Amino acid sequence: MSHLDANALVLRLERRPEAIVMLVRQFTRAGVAWRPTDASGQPEGWSVTQILAHLADEEVEDFRPRLLSTLRDPAEPWLPIDPENAAIERNYQDVPIEKSLDRYVRERQESVRLLKGLRQPDWALVHMAQWGPIMAGDLLASWVAHDILHMRQIVKRMHQLARLDSGDYSTSYAGEWKG
């Protein structure tokens, strides 16, 4: 197994909010609330507003507590989470984007502070999740990847809105969106 560069991963976690805030600031108020729809006109996928509320919740309810729990006591049960239902139950769509951005940045700063305060963590500690074993190092790496997946989702919304706002004009000269 190759070496986990925890310092590099934590640095990415520390710097990621700056990139996400920069992306979100590119949207209009209507743009952050816009959701794509399927062929029948039903919402399909999250708005940027929902993505940010989700990212804030993930800091508090998922990655940070689960990683710290695994490092502290891998046998300790994790509290269940349901991100899809949380988006509905907590009405993410109506949470002001500024509130979610501020909360995400503040909670991420706390996460980074706690991660930097760890003394010789054992990244190989394994928690037996309901779907199988997961190591503390897996959680750290997945946390960084999770940010990137949502950044890609935000950029996809930018592209979708550019196409939508173009009306009958084509964006094909720019190249094809894949993914």
C-alpha positions in Angstrom: 0.0 0.0 0.0 1.4 3.4 -0.9 1.9 6.1 1.7 -1.1 8.4 2.5 0.0 12.0 2.2 -2.3 13.3 4.9 -0.7 16.7 5.0 -1.4 17.2 1.3 -5.0 16.1 1.7 -5.6 18.3 4.7 -4.1 21.2 2.8 -6.6 20.6 0.0 -9.4 20.5 2.5 -8.2 23.8 3.9 -8.0 25.5 0.5 -11.1 24.0 -1.1 -13.6 26.5 0.4 -11.9 29.4 -1.4 -12.4 27.6 -4.7 -16.0 26.7 -4.0 -16.8 30.3 -2.9 -15.2 31.6 -6.1 -17.3 29.3 -8.2 -20.6 30.1 -6.4 -19.9 33.9 -6.7 -20.2 33.4 -10.5 -23.9 32.8 -10.3 -26.8 35.2 -10.1 -29.4 34.8 -7.3 -31.7 33.0 -9.8 -28.8 30.9 -11.0 -27.9 29.4 -7.6 -31.5 28.4 -7.2 -31.9 26.9 -10.7 -32.4 23.2 -10.9 -32.2 21.1 -14.1 -35.3 19.2 -15.1 -36.0 15.9 -16.9 -38.0 15.5 -20.1 -41.3 15.7 -18.1 -40.2 19.0 -16.4 -39.5 17.4 -13.0 -36.5 18.6 -11.1 -33.5 16.4 -11.7 -30.4 17.1 -9.6 -29.6 19.7 -7.0 -29.3 23.4 -7.4 -26.1 25.2 -6.3 -28.1 26.3 -3.2 -28.8 22.7 -2.3 -25.2 21.6 -3.0 -23.9 24.2 -0.6 -26.3 23.3 2.2 -25.3 19.7 1.7 -21.6 20.5 1.9 -22.2 22.3 5.2 -24.1 19.4 6.6 -21.4 16.9 5.5 -18.8 18.7 7.6 -20.9 18.4 10.7 -22.7 15.1 10.2 -20.5 12.9 7.9 -16.8 13.2 7.2 -15.6 15.1 10.3 -17.5 13.0 12.9 -17.0 9.7 11.2 -13.3 10.2 10.6 -12.7 11.4 14.2 -14.8 8.5 15.5 -12.8 6.0 13.5 -9.5 7.4 14.8 -10.8 7.5 18.4 -12.6 4.1 18.4 -13.1 2.2 15.2 -15.8 0.0 16.8 -17.9 3.1 17.8 -21.2 3.1 15.7 -21.7 5.9 13.3 -24.9 8.0 13.5 -27.0 7.3 10.4 -27.2 9.9 7.7 -29.5 10.3 4.7 -28.2 13.2 2.5 -31.0 12.9 -0.1 -33.8 13.1 2.5 -32.0 15.8 4.4 -32.2 18.0 1.3 -35.9 17.6 1.4 -36.6 17.6 5.1 -34.3 20.6 5.8 -35.6 22.4 2.7 -32.1 23.1 1.3 -33.6 24.9 -1.6 -34.9 27.7 0.6 -31.7 28.1 2.7 -30.1 31.5 1.7 -26.9 30.7 -0.2 -24.9 33.2 2.0 -25.9 31.3 5.1 -24.8 28.0 3.6 -21.6 29.4 2.3 -20.7 31.0 5.7 -21.6 27.8 7.5 -19.6 25.6 5.1 -16.5 27.8 5.4 -16.8 28.0 9.2 -17.3 24.3 9.7 -14.5 23.5 7.3 -12.2 25.7 9.2 -13.1 23.8 12.4 -12.6 20.5 10.6 -9.1 21.5 9.4 -8.2 22.8 12.9 -9.2 19.4 14.4 -7.3 17.5 11.7 -4.2 19.6 12.1 -4.4 18.9 15.9 -4.2 15.1 15.5 -1.1 13.6 16.9 0.2 10.6 14.8 -3.2 9.4 13.7 -3.4 5.7 12.5 -4.9 6.0 9.1 -5.1 2.2 8.8 -7.8 2.0 11.6 -10.8 0.2 10.2 -14.5 0.9 10.9 -16.9 -1.8 10.0 -19.6 0.2 8.2 -22.9 -1.5 7.1 -21.5 -1.8 3.6 -18.1 -3.1 4.7 -14.8 -2.0 6.1 -13.5 1.5 5.6 -10.2 2.8 6.9 -9.6 6.3 8.4 -7.4 7.0 5.4 -10.2 6.1 3.1 -12.4 8.7 4.8 -9.8 11.4 4.6 -9.2 10.7 0.9 -13.0 10.5 0.2 -13.6 13.8 1.9 -11.2 15.5 -0.5 -12.8 13.7 -3.5 -16.3 14.6 -2.3 -15.5 18.3 -2.5 -14.3 17.8 -6.1 -17.4 15.9 -7.1 -19.6 18.7 -5.9 -17.3 21.3 -7.6 -17.8 19.4 -10.8 -21.6 19.5 -10.2 -21.4 23.3 -9.6 -19.4 23.8 -12.9 -21.9 21.6 -14.7 -24.7 23.9 -13.5 -22.6 26.8 -14.9 -22.5 25.1 -18.3 -26.2 24.2 -18.2 -27.1 27.8 -17.5 -24.9 29.1 -20.3 -26.7 26.8 -22.7 -30.1 27.8 -21.2 -29.3 31.5 -21.4 -28.1 31.1 -25.0 -31.7 30.5 -26.2 -31.7 29.4 -29.8 -28.0 30.1 -30.2 -25.6 27.1 -30.0 -22.7 26.6 -27.5 -21.3 23.8 -29.7 -18.3 26.0 -30.9 -17.0 25.8 -27.3 -16.8 22.1 -27.4 -18.9 19.2 -26.2 -19.7 18.8 -22.5 -18.9 15.3 -21.4 -20.0 13.9 -18.1 
